[in-house]
Amino acid sequence: MRTAGPAPVAAPPAARAAGTARRVALTLGALVALSACAQQAPGPGFGSIAPGAGALLPPAPPPRTQVALLLPLTGGNAALGQSMLNAAQLALFEQGAPGFEFVPRDTGGTAQGAAEAARAAIATGARVLVGPLTAAETSAAAIPARAAAVPMLPFTNDANQAAPLVWPLGITPTQQMRRLVAAAHAQGAQRFALAAPSGGFGQQLAAGLRSAASDLGLPPPLILTYPATAAPGLAARDVATKLVPAEDGTPAADVLILGEGGARVREFAAGLVAGGAMAPPLKLAGTVLWQDAGLAQEAALNGAWYPGPDPSARAQFDSRFESAFGAKPSRVVGVAYDAAAIAARAVRGQPDMVPQMPVGEMILGADGALRLGPGGQVQRALAVFALVPGLEGQVVQPAELPGTAAF
């Protein structure tokens, strides 16, 4: 059984239990010490008198609303799970309220463990599920969550997991494509192309690009896919042959979006140059996978665009997290803070009612503003960056949250 006990800060099972419990206790101790300076909720009035006792007894504690944190506290992602637990505790300190608590439950990093954790959390009264981490875990945990009508805020960026009461909070391919298309179109781009490996990620990028182009009344984008196992340089040369201008000189694309990251995107860009595809006005763009200063060292990628979180909001979150826990969080940890903050808002002051998910409201998270929409859709305020040698990313357009009409 991978689920942790129902205590507000439950320890993972077996040999790691004592160590994790000590870390969580220290974390909570630090946060409680900080909260001593904050305004406190009014305390209870006089205690009740037990029948026939003639003595005052402490008042019964008010009901506490539970939010379950479905985290990989054991297994290969245990260190990440602990960082996400810390981020959730930070959200609790900054945006929580009296009568509300987080209950961590270990998924073990597996789909079966996530389903077990979700069932156990719901059985003990959890009103909202925060997590789990991956698409496979989300798919499994969503089955008991939907059956019990319990809202769920998973961390995955797989938009296919979106459904009524299930809001994937990772930065999705669709969100990225919409931001890139809007930014490039504002500077005159009309024709877009995508080169990406075949598979789920490439399919979601393609769907997002088609939708974004259609909404702006632009021509259908050119979608070029290749086997995920193909050598990037060879795949790029093949793509280059399909980007020749039309007979009237009209370019095949003003912007070519590459669905690759890391060393593969550097090889792909070099292959495009070798294939003769990098003649102006073609501009390269990528995804959030390009948040890597080393990519700018590839000459063909110099000046290329990519979307990413609001850098100001992220810097502030990183600073607060490091002050509380002594380490800078990885990029994915911010989504745990966002999910916990949304859950705190949903159950605040409603111990005996159905959680009121803040659909349509702007929420300020670790990576900037975001908004929940109907049917599990999520909008994020993304900035657009350019790759510049020596910089992590130069902002060319600030973070912008789409209007609710874009849902």
Secondary structure by P-SEA (a helix, b strand, c coil): cccccccccccccccaaaaaaaaaaaaaaaaaaaaccccccccccbbbbcccccccccccccbbbbbbbbccccccaaaaaaaaaaaaaaaaaccccccbbbbbbbccccaaaaaaaaaaaaaaccccccccccaaaaaaaaaaaaaacbbbbbccccccccccccccccccaaaaaaaaaaaaaaacccbbbbbbcccaaaaaaaaaaaaaaaaacccbbbbbbccccccaaaaaaaaaaaacccccccccccbbbbccccaaaaaaaaaaaaaccccccbbbbbcccccccccccccccccbbbbbccaaaaaaaaaaaaaaccccccccaaaaaaaaaaaaaaacccccccccccccccccccccbbbbbccbbbbbbbbbbbbbccccccccccbbbbccccc
